[in-house]
């Protein structure tokens, strides 16, 4: 093992002056690696890169605090010189580089700093003890940290070796060739949960029009994607139930309501206490019945009872939307929310309020960061979801699972739960997608996927509505969903 490590260190010391020259020679490949990381890492994040080389990737993600470590003194000196030159030219700062060995790294080496993202791009193959490195990186994680691992598909080993022989690739030392399963297993045994798995880049040489078409579209097709050169995995540190308690967090439940007068009283009466405090926000939207009047009556009466009992567990806000659609209602409610955890409950109560504590438990205990309800696990009556609706739901679930790179069983369930801090990040990043979603569900799902949030599902017991009629025009909105599939493909999958 020591001989392997010595060979790798000697190799990088010798090749360090030529690293940028080789990167420039294969700029099409390295630009794609930069593009991937720029997509995954929001600007202004705190980023640690392990095996940073000359620092080009770290600079490309534009961190507020960027720290690069590498065991090659020569590479680190080049990275420092490049960073200093860039700082003088652009008057920007925030990058630091240290000659450190990831296999002996301690918190004290980096002043016990915690990072939002830890990058290991093309590094795993050169590590002497991958498990030890992943174990040590836990000390630099907070509960929301993302580990981004990028590595070659082992099926390319022979072709890449041939590229070395003909001078088209930088000569390589002996290295590990890891399968995706190998990396997933290493993450599991070192205490990480996998958030997302992806594959990209099938055609590594630039040919105008052809290369971009293949690498943006063809390479993402099922079966063909298994041949891609680049594998990437996003993971997060696992959090034990002892580190976070449900009682530490307040919860806001936003209830969009249109023509739901007969369900308002039940929505309040059946609402369980959630977290340390439960805020209920009703957003009424151009009802043709007396929904608005009923909301006012129920809230006034409930507040009176709360004051008499002195419980203080529930508080209320009510408002009417000026815009139209559920998406507008949800955004209005979330903008006024004060809870740590945000939830959506449809006023038709087909998802039962009694199921909401399970959502709070999952997110508060760190078992997921974006919690999506799933109506397709437990048995349900044909009245609640006719067979054609079930078929459509399954189709869109598979389509969006493929596009988002995370497994989802029911994307159309209206009950969704996330941290308010993450919702604020989704809002800040909304310009990437634009205002495309009339329902609101996919604005949140796409935003969560873009931020690399850990999306999990909680089964709900889906019930037939007991009052009123559905506000959904199934055929028309099915066409909208198809358009959103195509939109997601352009903005998330084929990038």
Beta strands, then each sheet from edge to edge (+ up, - down):
strand 1: 46-50
strand 2: 65-70
strand 3: 95-99
strand 4: 115-121
strand 5: 141-152
strand 6: 192-200
strand 7: 230-237
strand 8: 250-257
strand 9: 277-284
strand 10: 314-320
strand 11: 341-344
strand 12: 370-374
strand 13: 416-419
strand 14: 455-459
sheet 1: 3+ 2+ 1+ 4+ 5+ 7- 6+
sheet 2: 10+ 9+ 8+ 11+ 13- 12+ 14+
end
